[in-house]
């Protein structure tokens, strides 16, 4: 994407930040894997959303005083000796070109600059990315920095920026949709390759490799998440990732997967028979899930409450489970369906703003629709997941090119 996108993102973001505030976002660092080897680096998504910079260790500082916003990008100091081993890092002119930020300097000036911004203020807000999944999660760079600032500058009020940036990120721009559609189309090609190459006797990981190959030859550098390749009873485990069982004749296999393109993600789930033909019972369960998938997609439009949509869709699934003869009362549905109907999708697979799923749909949001029924005692697990874009008066299915009708699947796999 060109830097106009990041310039607009920063402008909209600073509009919702109150006066007398500083915002600091860290690109992050790659984690150590073992010895001198590091895990593959991926930037903090909020940092990327506001800068477009994908390289590690840089920092962006946004400030607002007397209702005038200023932005400054700090690049890590370059080391010519290290560059002989690891390649060239960003220079100031490149940082300016990528981000559209005019004031680009190097890290040696960071501490002086922050001290200058804070000193002289009786009270000042400091926004950092402080989200954590659990209380025992290791401190991030931002958490560590927050503790340091609190000890040195008692006049600083530390705030989490998530509630400010999440509503912005949930509504996608035209350029973001282009990136996501690219990730989706590559994912679809990968799923078709899986369907073309499925054979009885393969291991789940052997078949999964065809998806990986299809993505790699199209330029994908990373995946949206670890692929779920679950055959037979394994498909009744929601986040099954071992992917090492044998594909048996009569098995269904569930694939939940997604390519990532320029850090934007696809997320698709499809289920198909390893031998190319559904059994009668498999058809019954599949059609039940497909009916819910279609009904939910039809329901989504601006103004619909996501929490209410979850309740409504759960009721639909319960009705289907009663028809299938696996429960007698709707309250029993949690035995066979226990997750939500979907989630926001974007720079994160489970994108920001999803806490409690308490929001109303707006035009420009991208959401997954993924009903499922998991019958462990019958070794049948079905989930059908599409990605939809909320429009002015409804939604469009971004994954429409990925077949999901039983007749289409069986015909494709002949």
ABEGO torsion letter per residue (X at the ends): XBAAAAAAAAAAAAAABBBGBBBBBBAEBBBBABEABBBBBBBBAAAAAAAGBABBGBBBBBBBBGGBBBBBBBBBBBBAAAAAAAEBBBBAAAAAAAAGBABBBBAAAAAAAAAAAABGBABBBBBBBABBABAABBBBAAAAAAAAAAAABAABBBBBAAAAAAAAAABBBAAAAAAAAAAAAAAAAAAAAAAAABBBGBBAAAAAAAAAAAAAAAGBABBABBBBBBBEAAAABAABAAGABBBBBGBBBBBBBBBBBGGBBBBBBBBBBAAGBBBAAAAAAAAAAAAAAAAAAAABBBGBBAAAAAAAAAAAAAAAAAAAGABABAAAAAAABABBAEBBBEABABBBGABGGBBBBBBGBBBBBBBBBBBAAAGBBBBBBBBBBBBAAEBBBAAAABBABAAAAAAAAX
